[in-house]
Amino acid sequence: MPGRFARSLGLVLAASVAAAGCNALNDAPGATPRPTPVPTGTPVTATPEPSVETPDPAGSGTTQTDTEWGRIWDAIPRSFPVYPGAEATTDVGPPASAQFVVPADVATTTTWTKAALDGTGLRTTVSGPLEDGSMTLDSVGPNGCAAKATIVRTGGLTILTVLYGARCPFA
């Protein structure tokens, strides 16, 4: 069943990206960039806490870590959508599946990320802005899959932090 979900997730993402390409408004100057997945290659990794690290039972070599939010993957799959031009970082905050410096403001990043996550078949709700101006996107999918994305402006940078639940497929 997880393999079927991963294939379906990839097909939904591919279809949503293809459909977005047909939208001429997205090509207009100043338009919000279309959702695209992380470029092909090695998944973006975070620095896990070694004392709670557990090897991936599926054998991908990716580990999992227990956090206050719950058990997470220590990386995100290539199919996880990340804002265009975002640069991976591991210098911000506690363990996470991935962290990025995003070249956009919090509102733009939130709108784009919600649309991209919804395009993968996850159901995403947005909370915020909180007192610090941050936004939180909580996503759920089949079989207990959950992801949390937090977007905050700090030190003049927009930071996207992703917690990708251990019950989510990693493909």
PAGUTOR-930662 format. One line per 4 residues: number of its first residue (from 1); for each residue x, y, z of N, C-alpha, C, O, CB. Coordinates in Angstrom, 1 decimal. Each point is the difference from the previous one (the first is absolute). Glycine has a CB too. Example, Ala and Ser with C-alpha at 12.3 -4.5 7.8 and 13.67 -1.06 7.14 Angstrom:
BEGIN
1> 13.2:-5.7:7.8:-0.9:1.2:0.0:0.9:1.2:0.0:1.0:0.0:0.7:-2.9:-1.2:0.5 ~ 1.5:2.3:-1.9:0.9:1.1:0.0:-0.8:1.1:0.8:0.5:1.1:0.1:0.7:-1.7:-2.3
This chain:
BEGIN
1> 0.8:-1.2:0.0:-0.8:1.2:0.0:0.8:1.3:0.0:-0.3:0.9:-0.8:-1.4:-2.2:2.0 ~ 2.8:1.4:-0.4:0.8:1.2:0.0:0.6:0.3:-1.4:0.1:1.1:-0.4:0.4:-1.5:2.8 ~ -0.1:-0.7:-3.1:0.6:0.2:-1.4:-1.1:0.6:-0.9:0.3:0.9:-0.8:1.3:-2.8:1.2 ~ -2.8:1.5:-0.3:-1.1:0.5:-0.8:-0.2:1.4:0.3:-0.2:0.8:-0.9:-0.9:-3.0:0.8
5> 1.1:2.6:1.4:-0.2:1.4:0.4:1.1:0.9:-0.6:-0.2:1.1:-0.5:-1.0:-1.8:2.6 ~ 2.5:0.2:-2.0:1.1:0.8:-0.5:-0.1:0.2:-1.5:0.2:1.1:-0.5:1.2:-2.0:2.3 ~ -1.8:-0.1:-2.5:-0.2:0.2:-1.5:-1.1:0.9:-0.2:0.1:0.9:-0.9:0.7:-3.2:0.5 ~ -1.9:2.2:1.1:-1.2:0.9:-0.2:0.4:1.5:0.4:-0.4:0.9:-0.8:-1.1:-2.8:1.3
9> 2.3:2.0:0.5:0.4:1.3:0.4:0.9:0.7:-1.1:-0.2:1.1:-0.3:0.2:-1.8:2.7 ~ 0.9:-0.1:-3.0:0.8:0.5:-1.1:-0.8:0.3:-1.2:0.3:1.1:-0.6:1.6:-2.5:1.4 ~ -2.9:0.6:-1.1:-0.9:0.3:-1.2:-0.8:1.3:0.3:-0.1:0.8:-0.9:0.0:-3.2:0.4 ~ -0.4:2.5:1.7:-0.8:1.2:0.3:0.9:1.3:-0.1:-0.4:1.0:-0.5:-1.1:-2.3:2.0
13> 2.7:1.2:-1.0:0.9:1.1:0.0:0.4:0.3:-1.5:0.0:1.2:-0.4:0.9:-1.8:2.7 ~ -0.6:-0.4:-3.1:0.3:0.2:-1.4:-1.2:0.7:-0.7:0.2:0.9:-0.8:1.4:-2.9:0.9 ~ -2.8:1.5:0.2:-1.2:0.6:-0.7:-0.2:1.4:0.4:-0.4:0.9:-0.8:-0.6:-3.2:0.7 ~ 1.2:2.6:1.4:-0.2:1.4:0.4:1.0:0.9:-0.6:-0.3:1.2:-0.3:-0.7:-2.0:2.4
17> 2.3:0.4:-2.2:1.0:0.8:-0.6:-0.3:0.2:-1.5:0.2:1.1:-0.5:1.5:-1.9:2.2 ~ -2.1:-0.2:-2.4:-0.4:0.1:-1.4:-1.1:0.9:-0.2:-0.1:0.8:-0.9:0.9:-3.1:0.5 ~ -1.9:2.2:1.3:-1.1:0.9:-0.1:0.4:1.4:0.2:-0.5:1.0:-0.6:-1.0:-2.8:1.4 ~ 2.4:2.0:0.2:0.4:1.4:0.3:0.8:0.6:-1.2:-0.1:1.2:-0.3:0.3:-1.8:2.7
21> 0.5:-0.2:-3.2:0.7:0.4:-1.1:-1.0:0.6:-1.1:0.5:0.8:-0.8:1.3:-2.4:1.3 ~ -3.0:1.1:-0.5:-1.0:0.5:-1.0:-0.6:1.3:0.4:-0.7:0.6:-0.8:0.2:-3.0:0.2 ~ 0.8:2.9:1.8:-0.6:1.2:0.4:0.8:1.2:-0.4:1.1:0.2:0.5:-2.1:-1.4:1.5 ~ 0.6:1.9:-3.0:0.7:1.1:-0.5:0.3:1.1:1.0:0.9:0.8:-0.1:-1.9:-1.3:-2.1
25> 0.1:0.6:3.2:0.1:1.1:1.0:1.3:-0.3:0.8:0.6:1.0:0.5:-3.1:-0.7:-0.4 ~ 2.9:-1.5:0.1:1.2:-0.3:0.8:1.3:0.4:-0.7:1.0:0.1:0.6:-2.2:-2.0:0.3 ~ 1.1:2.2:-2.2:1.1:0.4:-0.8:0.2:1.6:0.0:0.9:0.5:-0.6:-1.1:-2.6:-0.8 ~ -0.8:2.8:2.0:0.0:1.4:-0.1:1.1:0.5:1.0:0.3:-0.6:1.0:-2.8:0.7:-1.6
29> 3.0:1.1:0.2:1.1:0.6:0.9:-0.6:0.2:1.4:-1.1:0.5:0.1:2.2:0.6:-2.1 ~ -0.4:-1.4:3.0:-0.4:0.2:1.4:-0.9:-1.1:0.5:-0.4:0.1:1.2:0.6:2.3:-1.6 ~ -0.5:-3.4:-0.4:-0.9:-1.1:0.5:0.7:-0.9:1.0:1.2:-0.1:0.0:-2.4:0.2:-2.2 ~ 0.4:-0.7:3.1:0.6:-0.9:0.9:0.5:-1.3:-0.7:-0.7:-0.5:-0.9:-0.8:1.4:2.7
33> 2.7:-1.4:-1.5:0.6:-1.1:-0.7:-0.9:-1.3:0.2:-0.7:-0.1:1.0:3.0:1.0:-0.6 ~ -2.3:-1.7:-1.4:-0.8:-1.3:0.1:0.7:-1.0:0.9:1.2:0.0:0.2:-2.0:0.4:-2.6 ~ -0.1:-1.2:3.1:0.6:-1.1:0.8:0.9:-0.9:-0.8:-0.4:-0.5:-1.1:-1.6:0.7:2.6 ~ 3.2:-0.5:-1.0:0.9:-1.0:-0.6:0.6:-0.8:1.2:0.2:0.5:1.0:0.2:1.0:-3.1
37> -0.1:-2.8:1.8:0.7:-0.7:1.1:1.4:0.3:0.1:0.6:0.7:-0.8:-2.2:-2.5:0.4 ~ 2.2:1.3:1.5:1.5:0.2:0.2:0.7:-0.6:-1.2:-0.4:-1.1:-0.5:0.2:1.1:3.1 ~ 1.2:0.6:-3.1:0.7:-0.5:-1.1:0.5:-1.5:0.2:0.3:-0.4:1.2:0.4:2.7:-1.8 ~ -0.6:-3.1:-0.5:0.4:-1.3:0.1:1.4:-0.1:0.6:0.8:0.8:-0.3:-2.3:-1.4:-1.6
41> 1.7:-0.4:2.8:1.3:-0.2:0.6:-0.2:-0.5:1.4:-1.1:-0.6:0.3:2.0:2.5:-1.6 ~ 0.0:-1.7:2.2:0.0:-0.5:1.3:-1.0:0.8:0.8:-0.1:1.3:-0.1:2.5:-2.0:0.0 ~ -3.3:0.1:1.0:-0.9:0.7:0.8:0.7:1.0:0.9:1.2:-0.2:0.4:-2.8:-1.7:-0.5 ~ 0.9:3.0:0.4:0.6:1.0:0.9:-0.1:-0.6:1.4:-1.0:-0.5:0.4:0.3:2.5:-1.9
45> 1.8:-1.9:2.3:0.0:-0.6:1.3:0.2:1.0:1.1:0.6:1.1:-0.3:0.3:-3.2:-0.7 ~ -1.4:1.8:2.1:0.2:0.8:1.2:1.0:-0.7:0.9:0.2:-1.2:-0.1:-2.6:2.2:-0.1 ~ 2.8:-0.3:1.3:0.9:-0.6:0.9:-0.9:-0.6:1.1:-0.5:0.7:0.8:2.4:0.9:-1.3 ~ -1.9:-3.0:0.6:-0.9:-0.6:1.1:0.7:0.0:1.3:1.2:0.1:0.1:-2.3:-1.5:-1.9
49> 0.3:1.1:2.9:0.6:-0.2:1.3:0.4:-1.5:0.0:-0.8:-0.9:-0.1:-0.6:2.7:1.2 ~ 2.7:-2.1:-1.0:0.5:-1.4:-0.1:-0.6:-0.9:1.0:-0.2:-1.2:-0.2:2.3:2.1:-0.6 ~ -2.5:-0.4:2.0:-0.5:-0.9:1.1:-1.4:-0.6:-0.4:-0.4:-1.0:0.6:1.7:2.3:1.1 ~ -2.0:-0.7:-2.6:-1.4:-0.5:-0.4:-0.1:-0.4:-1.4:-1.0:-0.2:-0.5:0.1:1.7:2.2
53> 2.1:-1.6:-2.4:0.0:-0.4:-1.4:-0.4:-1.5:-0.1:0.5:-0.8:0.7:1.3:2.5:-1.2 ~ -2.6:-2.0:-0.5:-0.4:-1.3:-0.3:0.1:-0.3:-1.5:-0.5:0.8:-0.8:-1.1:-0.8:2.8 ~ 2.2:-1.1:-2.4:0.1:-0.2:-1.5:-1.3:-0.2:-0.6:-1.0:-0.5:0.6:3.2:-0.6:-0.2 ~ -2.3:1.4:-1.7:-1.2:-0.1:-0.8:-0.3:-1.5:-0.2:0.8:-0.7:-0.5:-0.4:3.0:-0.6
57> -1.6:-2.7:1.5:-0.4:-1.4:-0.2:-0.1:-0.4:-1.5:0.1:-1.2:-0.3:-1.2:1.3:2.5 ~ 0.9:0.9:-3.0:-0.2:-0.3:-1.5:1.4:-0.2:-0.7:0.0:-0.4:-1.1:-2.1:1.7:1.2 ~ 3.2:-1.0:0.6:1.3:-0.2:-0.5:0.5:1.1:-0.9:1.0:-0.3:-0.8:-1.5:-2.0:0.9 ~ 0.0:3.5:-0.1:0.5:1.1:-0.8:1.2:0.6:0.5:0.7:0.8:-0.7:-3.0:-0.3:0.0
61> 2.7:-0.8:2.0:1.1:0.6:0.6:-0.3:1.3:0.7:0.9:0.5:0.8:0.5:-1.5:-2.6 ~ -2.6:1.5:1.6:-0.4:1.2:0.8:-0.5:-0.4:1.3:-0.6:-1.0:0.2:0.0:2.2:-2.3 ~ 1.0:-0.4:3.1:-0.3:-0.3:1.4:-1.3:0.8:0.4:-0.5:0.9:-0.7:2.9:-1.4:1.2 ~ -2.8:0.2:0.7:-1.2:0.7:0.6:0.5:0.5:1.4:0.8:-0.5:0.7:-2.5:-0.9:-2.0
65> 1.0:2.5:1.8:0.3:0.6:1.3:-1.3:0.3:0.7:-1.0:0.4:-0.7:3.1:0.6:-0.2 ~ -2.1:-1.2:2.2:-1.2:0.4:0.8:0.2:1.5:0.3:1.0:0.5:0.5:-1.3:-2.8:0.5 ~ -0.8:3.1:-1.2:0.0:1.4:0.3:-1.2:0.3:0.9:-0.8:-0.9:0.3:1.9:1.5:-2.5 ~ -1.3:0.6:2.7:-1.2:0.4:0.8:-1.2:-0.2:-0.8:-1.1:-0.3:0.5:2.5:1.9:0.8
69> -1.3:-1.4:-2.6:-1.2:-0.1:-0.9:-0.3:-1.5:-0.3:-1.2:-0.3:-0.2:1.8:2.4:-0.9 ~ 0.4:-3.0:1.2:-0.2:-1.4:-0.3:1.2:-0.5:-0.8:1.0:0.7:-0.2:-3.5:-0.5:0.2 ~ 2.5:-1.5:-0.4:1.1:-0.6:-0.7:0.0:0.5:-1.4:-1.1:0.0:-0.7:1.0:-2.1:2.1 ~ 1.3:2.6:-1.9:0.1:0.5:-1.4:1.1:-0.7:-0.7:0.9:-0.6:0.6:-1.7:2.8:0.2
73> 0.7:-2.1:-2.1:1.2:-0.4:-0.9:1.0:1.1:0.2:-0.3:1.1:0.2:-1.2:-2.4:-1.9 ~ 2.8:0.9:1.6:1.1:1.0:0.1:0.3:0.6:-1.4:1.1:0.6:-0.2:-0.2:-1.9:2.2 ~ -1.8:1.2:-2.9:0.2:0.6:-1.4:-1.4:0.0:-0.6:-1.0:-0.6:0.6:3.4:-0.2:-0.9 ~ -2.6:1.5:-0.8:-1.2:0.0:-0.7:0.2:-0.7:-1.3:1.1:0.0:-0.6:-1.9:2.1:1.7
77> -0.2:-2.8:-1.7:0.2:-0.6:-1.3:0.1:1.0:-1.1:-0.4:1.1:0.2:-0.9:-3.1:0.6 ~ 1.9:1.6:-1.9:0.2:0.9:-1.1:-1.4:0.5:-0.5:0.0:1.1:-0.6:2.1:-2.3:-0.1 ~ -3.2:0.5:0.9:-1.3:0.4:-0.5:-0.6:1.1:0.9:-1.0:0.6:-0.4:0.7:-2.9:-0.5 ~ 0.9:2.6:2.1:-0.6:1.0:0.8:0.2:1.4:-0.6:1.1:0.4:-0.3:-0.7:-1.9:2.4
81> -1.5:2.3:-2.3:0.2:1.3:-0.6:0.7:1.0:0.9:-0.3:0.2:1.1:-1.8:-0.7:-2.4 ~ 3.1:1.2:0.6:0.7:1.0:0.7:0.0:1.3:-0.9:0.2:-0.1:-1.2:1.3:-1.6:2.4 ~ -1.7:2.8:-0.6:0.0:1.3:-0.7:1.2:0.2:-1.0:1.1:-0.3:0.4:-2.4:1.3:1.6 ~ 1.0:-0.6:-3.2:1.1:0.2:-1.0:1.1:0.9:0.6:-0.3:1.1:0.4:-1.3:-1.5:-2.3
85> 2.8:0.0:1.7:1.1:0.8:0.5:0.4:-0.1:1.5:0.9:0.7:0.4:-1.5:0.9:-2.2 ~ -0.2:-2.4:2.5:0.3:-0.1:1.4:1.3:-0.8:0.2:0.3:-0.9:-0.8:-2.8:0.9:1.3 ~ 3.3:0.4:0.5:1.3:-0.6:0.3:-0.1:-0.8:1.3:-0.4:0.6:1.0:1.6:1.3:-2.3 ~ -0.8:-3.1:1.2:0.0:-0.9:1.2:1.0:0.6:1.1:1.1:0.5:-0.4:-1.7:-2.5:-1.0
89> 0.2:1.9:2.6:0.9:0.4:1.2:-0.3:-1.0:1.1:-1.1:-0.6:0.1:1.1:3.1:-0.8 ~ 0.9:-2.6:1.6:-0.1:-0.8:1.2:0.3:0.8:1.2:0.2:-0.5:1.1:0.3:-1.6:-2.3 ~ -0.4:3.4:1.0:0.5:0.9:1.1:-1.1:0.6:0.8:0.3:0.9:0.9:1.6:-0.4:-2.3 ~ -3.2:-0.9:1.2:-1.1:0.7:0.6:-0.8:-1.0:0.9:-0.5:-0.9:-0.5:0.4:2.6:-1.4
93> 0.1:-1.4:3.2:-0.9:-0.7:0.9:0.3:-1.5:0.2:1.0:-0.5:-0.3:-2.6:2.1:-0.4 ~ 0.6:-2.3:1.4:0.1:-1.4:0.4:-0.1:-0.9:-1.2:-0.2:0.4:-1.1:-0.8:0.2:3.3 ~ 1.2:-1.9:-2.0:0.0:-1.0:-1.1:-1.3:0.2:-0.8:-1.1:0.2:0.5:2.5:-1.8:0.8 ~ -1.2:1.4:-2.6:-1.2:0.1:-1.0:0.4:-0.9:-1.2:1.1:-0.4:-0.1:-1.7:2.8:0.9
97> -0.4:-2.7:-1.5:0.2:-0.8:-1.3:0.8:0.8:-1.0:0.8:-0.5:-0.7:-2.9:-0.8:1.1 ~ 1.8:2.6:-0.4:0.7:0.9:-0.9:-0.2:1.4:0.4:-1.1:0.4:0.6:0.8:-2.0:-2.5 ~ 1.2:2.5:1.6:-0.1:1.4:0.2:0.5:0.8:-1.2:1.1:-0.4:-0.5:-0.9:0.1:3.1 ~ -0.8:1.4:-2.9:0.4:0.7:-1.2:-0.1:1.5:0.3:-0.8:0.5:0.8:0.0:-2.3:-2.3
101> 1.7:2.6:0.8:-0.1:1.4:-0.1:-0.7:0.3:-1.3:0.4:-0.5:-1.1:1.7:0.9:2.5 ~ -3.3:0.2:-1.3:-0.8:0.2:-1.2:0.1:1.5:-0.5:0.0:0.9:0.8:-1.6:-2.7:0.1 ~ 1.7:1.9:-2.2:0.1:1.4:-0.6:-1.3:0.7:-0.2:-0.3:0.5:-1.1:2.4:-1.3:0.0 ~ -3.0:0.8:2.1:-1.3:0.6:-0.1:-0.4:0.4:1.4:0.6:-0.5:1.0:-1.2:-0.8:-3.1
105> -0.5:2.1:2.2:-0.5:0.3:1.3:-0.9:-1.1:0.6:-0.2:-1.0:-0.7:0.3:3.4:0.1 ~ -0.5:-2.3:1.8:-0.7:-1.1:0.7:-1.4:-0.2:-0.7:-0.3:-1.2:-0.2:1.4:1.8:2.4 ~ -1.8:0.4:-2.6:-1.3:-0.1:-0.6:0.1:-0.8:-1.3:-0.8:-0.9:-0.3:0.0:3.0:1.4 ~ 1.8:-1.7:-2.0:0.1:-0.6:-1.3:0.5:-1.4:0.2:-0.6:-0.9:-0.7:1.2:3.1:-0.3
109> 0.3:-2.5:1.9:0.5:-1.4:0.2:-1.2:-0.8:0.5:-0.1:-1.2:-0.4:2.4:2.0:0.9 ~ -3.1:-0.3:0.4:-1.1:-0.8:0.6:-1.0:-0.3:-1.1:-0.4:-1.2:-0.1:0.7:2.3:2.3 ~ -0.7:-0.2:-3.1:-1.0:-0.2:-1.0:0.6:-1.1:-1.0:-0.7:-0.9:-0.4:-0.2:3.3:0.6 ~ 2.1:-2.2:-0.6:0.6:-1.0:-1.0:0.1:-1.4:0.6:-0.3:-0.9:-0.6:1.6:2.8:-0.4
113> -0.8:-1.9:2.3:0.2:-1.3:0.6:-1.3:-0.8:0.2:-0.1:-1.2:-0.2:2.1:2.1:1.4 ~ -3.1:-0.2:-0.7:-1.3:-0.6:0.1:-0.5:-0.6:-1.3:-0.4:-1.1:0.0:-0.1:2.7:1.9 ~ 0.6:-0.8:-3.0:-0.5:-0.5:-1.3:0.8:-1.2:-0.4:-0.5:-0.9:-0.5:-0.1:3.2:-0.1 ~ 2.0:-2.2:0.8:0.8:-1.2:-0.4:-0.3:-1.2:0.8:-0.1:-1.1:-0.6:1.9:2.7:0.0
117> -2.0:-1.5:1.9:-0.3:-1.1:0.9:-1.4:-0.6:-0.4:-0.1:-1.2:-0.1:1.5:2.1:1.9 ~ -2.3:0.0:-2.0:-1.4:-0.5:-0.4:0.1:-0.7:-1.3:-0.7:-1.0:-0.3:-0.4:2.9:1.5 ~ 2.0:-1.5:-2.1:0.2:-0.6:-1.3:0.6:-1.4:0.1:-0.1:-0.8:-1.0:0.4:3.1:0.0 ~ 0.3:-2.6:2.1:0.5:-1.4:0.1:-1.0:-1.0:0.6:0.2:-1.2:0.1:2.0:2.2:0.3
121> -3.4:-0.4:-0.1:-1.0:-0.9:0.5:-0.2:0.1:1.6:-0.9:-0.6:0.5:1.3:-0.9:-2.4 ~ 0.5:2.3:2.5:-0.2:0.2:1.4:-1.0:1.1:0.3:-0.2:0.8:-0.9:2.6:-1.5:1.3 ~ -3.1:0.6:0.7:-1.0:1.0:0.4:0.7:0.9:1.0:0.5:-0.4:1.0:-2.5:-1.1:-1.3 ~ 2.1:2.8:-0.1:0.8:0.9:0.8:-0.8:1.2:0.6:-0.8:0.6:-0.7:2.8:-1.2:-0.8
125> -1.8:0.8:2.7:-0.7:1.2:0.7:1.1:1.0:0.4:1.2:-0.4:0.3:-3.1:-1.1:0.5 ~ 1.6:2.7:-0.8:0.9:1.1:0.3:-0.4:0.7:1.3:-1.2:0.3:0.2:1.7:0.1:-2.6 ~ 0.5:-0.2:3.3:-0.3:0.7:1.3:1.0:1.2:0.1:1.1:-0.1:-0.4:-1.9:-2.1:1.5 ~ 0.2:3.3:-0.7:0.9:1.2:0.2:-0.6:1.2:-0.6:-1.1:-0.1:-0.6:3.1:-1.4:0.7
129> -1.3:2.5:-0.1:1.4:0.2:0.6:-0.1:0.0:1.5:-0.9:0.5:0.7:1.6:0.8:-2.7 ~ 0.4:-1.9:2.6:0.2:-0.1:1.4:0.6:1.4:0.4:0.3:0.8:-0.8:-0.1:-3.4:0.8 ~ 0.1:2.7:1.3:0.6:1.3:0.5:1.3:0.4:-0.7:0.3:1.1:-0.1:-1.4:-1.6:2.3 ~ 1.9:-0.6:-2.5:1.3:0.3:-0.7:-0.2:0.2:-1.5:1.0:0.1:-0.7:0.1:-1.4:2.5
133> -2.3:1.2:-2.3:-0.3:0.2:-1.4:0.1:-1.3:-0.8:-0.2:0.0:-1.2:1.1:2.3:1.4 ~ -0.6:-3.4:0.5:0.1:-1.3:-0.7:-1.3:-0.6:-0.4:-1.1:0.4:0.6:3.2:-0.8:0.7 ~ -2.0:-0.5:-2.3:-1.2:-0.7:-0.5:0.3:-1.5:0.2:1.2:-0.4:-0.2:-1.9:2.3:-1.5 ~ -0.3:-2.7:2.0:0.2:-1.4:0.1:-1.0:-0.7:-1.0:-1.1:0.3:0.0:1.8:-0.1:2.4
137> -0.1:-1.2:-3.1:-0.8:-0.8:-0.9:0.0:-1.4:0.5:1.0:-0.6:0.0:-0.5:2.1:-2.0 ~ -1.7:-2.0:2.3:-0.1:-1.4:0.5:-0.7:-0.8:-1.2:-1.1:0.3:-0.4:1.0:0.4:2.9 ~ 0.8:-1.7:-2.9:-0.5:-0.9:-1.1:-0.2:-1.4:0.5:0.8:-0.5:0.8:0.4:2.0:-2.5 ~ -2.2:-2.1:1.2:-0.3:-1.4:0.3:-0.3:-0.8:-1.3:-0.6:0.6:-1.0:-0.3:0.1:3.3
141> 1.2:-1.9:-2.3:-0.3:-0.9:-1.1:-0.4:-1.4:0.5:-0.3:-0.1:1.1:2.0:1.4:-2.5 ~ -1.7:-2.2:0.5:-0.5:-1.4:0.3:1.0:-0.7:1.0:1.2:0.4:0.1:-2.3:-0.5:-2.3 ~ 0.6:-0.9:2.9:0.8:-0.8:0.8:0.7:0.7:1.2:1.1:-0.4:0.4:-0.9:-1.1:-2.4 ~ -0.8:2.6:2.4:0.6:0.7:1.1:1.2:0.9:-0.3:0.7:0.5:0.8:-1.4:-2.3:0.5
145> 0.9:2.0:-2.6:1.1:0.9:-0.5:-0.4:1.5:0.4:-1.1:0.4:-0.1:1.6:-1.9:-1.9 ~ 0.5:2.1:2.6:-0.1:1.4:0.4:1.3:0.8:-0.2:1.1:-0.6:0.2:-2.9:-0.1:1.5 ~ 1.6:1.9:-2.1:1.2:0.9:-0.1:-0.4:1.4:0.5:-1.1:0.4:0.0:1.9:-1.7:-2.0 ~ 0.3:2.0:2.5:-0.2:1.3:0.6:1.0:0.9:-0.6:1.2:-0.3:0.0:-2.2:-0.6:2.1
149> 0.6:2.0:-2.7:0.9:1.0:-0.5:-0.2:1.3:0.7:-1.1:0.5:0.2:1.1:-1.6:-2.5 ~ 1.1:1.7:2.8:0.0:1.3:0.7:0.8:1.0:-0.8:1.1:-0.3:-0.4:-1.4:-0.9:2.7 ~ -0.3:2.3:-2.5:0.6:1.1:-0.8:0.1:1.2:0.9:-1.0:0.5:0.5:0.1:-1.4:-2.7 ~ 2.1:1.4:2.4:0.2:1.2:0.8:1.1:0.9:-0.5:0.9:-0.5:-0.7:-1.6:-0.9:2.7
153> 0.5:2.7:-1.8:1.0:1.0:-0.4:0.9:0.2:1.3:-0.5:0.4:1.0:-1.0:0.7:-2.8 ~ 2.8:-1.4:1.7:0.9:0.2:1.1:1.3:0.5:-0.5:0.6:-0.5:-1.0:-1.8:-1.3:2.3 ~ 1.8:2.8:-0.7:1.3:0.6:-0.4:0.0:0.4:-1.4:1.0:-0.1:-0.7:0.0:-1.4:2.3 ~ -2.1:2.0:-2.2:-0.1:0.5:-1.4:-0.1:-1.2:-1.0:0.0:0.3:-1.2:1.4:1.6:1.9
157> -1.6:-3.1:-0.2:-0.1:-1.2:-0.9:-1.4:-0.6:0.2:-0.5:-0.1:1.1:3.0:-0.3:-1.1 ~ -3.0:-0.2:-1.1:-1.2:-0.8:0.2:0.5:-1.5:0.1:0.7:-0.5:-0.9:-2.2:2.1:-0.4 ~ 1.1:-2.2:2.4:0.4:-1.4:0.3:-1.2:-0.9:-0.1:-1.0:0.2:0.6:2.9:0.6:0.9 ~ -1.7:-1.9:-2.3:-1.0:-1.1:-0.1:0.5:-1.2:0.7:1.1:-0.5:-0.3:-2.0:1.4:-1.9
161> 0.2:-1.4:3.3:0.4:-1.2:0.7:-1.0:-1.0:-0.3:-1.2:0.2:0.2:2.5:1.1:1.6 ~ -0.9:-2.5:-2.2:-0.9:-1.1:-0.3:0.2:-1.2:1.0:1.1:-0.4:0.2:-1.1:1.1:-2.6 ~ -1.1:-1.2:3.0:0.0:-1.2:0.7:-0.8:-1.0:-0.8:-1.2:0.2:-0.1:1.4:1.0:2.4 ~ 0.4:-2.2:-2.8:-0.6:-1.0:-0.9:-0.2:-1.3:0.8:1.0:-0.7:0.3:0.1:1.7:-2.4
165> -2.3:-1.3:2.5:-0.3:-1.1:0.8:0.5:-1.3:-0.4:0.0:-0.4:-1.2:-2.0:1.6:1.8 ~ 2.4:-2.0:0.4:0.5:-1.4:-0.3:-1.0:-0.9:-0.6:0.4:-1.0:-0.6:1.2:1.4:2.5 ~ -2.9:-0.1:-1.8:-1.0:-0.9:-0.6:-0.2:0.4:-1.5:-0.8:-0.7:-0.6:-0.3:0.4:2.9 ~ 1.8:1.3:-2.7:-0.2:0.4:-1.5:1.0:-0.9:-0.8:1.0:-0.4:0.5:-1.7:2.8:0.2
169> 0.3:-2.7:-1.9:0.9:-0.7:-0.9:1.2:0.8:-0.3:0.0:1.2:-0.2:-1.9:-2.4:-0.8 ~ 3.0:0.5:0.9:1.3:0.7:-0.4:0.5:-0.6:-1.3:0.7:-1.0:0.0:-0.1:1.4:2.4 ~ -1.0:0.2:-3.5:0.4:-0.5:-1.3:0.5:1.1:-0.9:0.3:-0.3:-1.2:-2.0:-1.5:1.4
